[in-house]
Amino acid sequence: MEIRDFLLLVHLSTGASPTIARRVMRLLAEGKEPEISTLKEAVGAKNQLKLARFIDDGEQMATWRRLAGKQFLCCTDAEYPERLRNMDQPPLVLFWEGDLNLLKRCGLAVVGARAAGDYTQTALNKLLPHLAPDVCIISGLAKGADACAHRCALACGLAPIAVIATGLDQVYPYANAGLQKQIVEKGLLISEYPSGTKALPYRFIARNRIIAGLAHGLLVTEAAHHSGSLITATMALDAGRNVFALPNRIDAPLGIGTNEIIQNGAAVALSGADINAELKYFA
């Protein structure tokens, strides 16, 4: 069995466990040539037994091959972005559909409230058309700010990258089915979850670290106090990413969060030029 197949098996059999992923990535970071025998130590005795049963069970192996889908990117692959590998709890495996080469471009993540209103739409219509033409727009394909960012990117000719919290064969919310299809055709769809995985709240929280890790910079459009978007922004700041925010009225409920992160050091985004000046590609 090859290393990448072994890591895929670990990923599937442990439910994409961030603890296991951290142990494995720590071993890989030591610069040693990875061997399955060494990686088994990182998995732990309990999971080694689970893996053995998984491998010995023909029906389980058939399920594994089906869940793996056509294409997956492993953390040991050359195409796996180093910037994501250096994040806390990077995924061992990413399933993908679309143009994987987009990961070699500069990426601006856009996050914001699911209840984002006209302000997000108006601001993105003003900002995104003036970004450098090779910039990709990364978001989570949720309703609200995410969907708005993907649609605006498609409208102005920027490639969209969507990181979703379900399997690639699922659509959530269903209203974004057409948008998800467009992203596969003109951009890139990514998930750490195998086919058949349904939407659950904790998976959206886990998904956010991948958005922050893939991005070279992150823009928060509208966010309430203590929103999930602010958690993603904090992840990005902790990882040394440039974080931008739209200023808002002090009495706007969805402006509280963005105004707060501006106070905490996020750059004010007033034009596409503001973002272009700070957005730099790194592997």
Order of alpha helices (4+ residues) and beta strands (2+ residues): alpha-alpha-alpha-alpha-alpha-beta-alpha-beta-beta-alpha-beta-alpha-beta-alpha-beta-alpha-beta-alpha-beta-alpha-beta-alpha
